Amino acid sequence: MRAGPWGRGGRQGPRPPPPLAALALLLLVLAASADACGPGRGAGKRPRPRKLTPLVFKQHVPNVSEHTLGASGLAEGKIARSDSRFRDLEPNYNADIVFKDEEGTGEDRLMTQRCQEKLNTLAISVMNQWPGVRLRVTEGWDEEGHHAADSLHYEGRAVDVTTSDRDRSKYGMLARLAVEAGFDWVYYESRAHIHCSVKSESSQAAKSGGCFPASSTVQLSSGARIPISELRVGDRVLALDAATGRSLYSEVLLWLDRDPERHRAFLSVRTHSGRTLALTPSHLVLVAQDGAAPPRGVFASRVRPGDRVLVRDPQSPLGAPLIAERVLSVEGSSLQQGIYAPLTAAGTILVDGVAASCYAAVDSQSLAHWSFAPLRWAVNARAAAVHLWSLVSGAGVASEATPVARAANTTGPVSANNTGVHWYARFLYGLALRILPESWMYHG
């Protein structure tokens, strides 16, 4: 159904970014960028080892409630063996960890991947701190109902730990080592153990910026449709002009997140015409609104049947308005390997024919695009400098590669894209946690 550039139906108008928060964000971004550009004071000096201070009894780090966004986040519900989420729990067979397993079922070994990573890191720290002593887990995942109703033990996101020699004089330092190992909340809860917990996997998806699976496809300016895993910096891909609602080709500036080896669970947004967009729950989908209002970015986890997403008719010419099409269903899917999150100059991208944002974690497409402006400027400035140098020196003049692609080639082949979360995206997420209202942030 065609109903103008944005279609009919949808949600209320876009929420403008708060002026004070936006100003603070810009100032802090510029300050952080300046700090990150040079070695700073003390360059060349060998850093002194930091002295670790043991936690005291009943102290917790960070100094907020366990179930807040700044710590391990809200409880998402008990996981039973019959629950589909049970498949996400992994047994930990690390020989450097002693598992009490008083139930005899092995349940203390079950935990989320993030919890397992932090626990294994802590085990190494314990052996380094006290040679001959190992980490001991007294409680892991709980299926017996021995904890409070909102305990993260029921989700495999919490462990209670001691040292293998059960020397209680070590527990304050054990708690500090747990903080250093990266647990999202550590509590010197009892004279008999230390309680540690982590964020949910969906919360970590938000932190890494959201992404698409390797099997998703995008369309290049040549007309070729390729898997997103084959996309390269400098390619021009089909995207959406958010101001006009029309299609255009936009250059890929960099990867906000890219990891061919990592696994993640994706949602599938299916439309009435059969299109399917797979993406992480924290990623923004562009949902059509009433009249001529531009689309609003909505977390994929909040898209509902009946909402209208923007799709492109394959037969329509470039520059034609996208069509608002109703969502038929939003379903969870199994874990898939490979995560990809490109940043285009437009801040949008058409994936499998459906318009999506390049951004995630913050509930505002306009604020997210505005916040990444300094990064886009920096990338374009570097590309322009490289292009100018190639013209002056006579190198690469005949190349058909874009300026951004040529800039990428100054440090290696374009195919050697970065792996992991881009530092700027990670910085902005941490900053947003401090200055934006919780209602703007993805909670999982």
Secondary structure, 3 states (H helix, E strand, C coil): CCCCCCCCCCECCCCCCCHHHHHHHHHHHHHHHHHHHCCCCCCCCCCCCCCCCCCCCCCEECCCCCCCCCCCCCCCCCCCCCCHHHHHCEECCCCCEEECCCCCCCHHHEECHHHHHHHHHHHHHHHHHCCCCCEEEEECCCCCCCCCCCCHHHHCCEEEEEECCCCHHHHHHHHHHHHHHCCCEEEEEECCEEEEECCCHHHHHHHCCCCEECCCEEEECCCCEEEHHHCCCCCEEEEEECCCCEEEEEEEEEEEEEEEEEEEEEEEEEECCCCEEEECCCEEEEECECCCCCCEEEEHHHCCCCCEEEECCCCCCCCCECEEEEEEEEEEEEEEEEEEEEEECCCEEEECCEEEEEEECECCHHHHHHHCHHHHHHHHHHHHHHHHHHHHHCCCCCCCCCHHHHHHHHHCCCCCCCCEECHHHHHHHHHHHHHCCHHHECCC
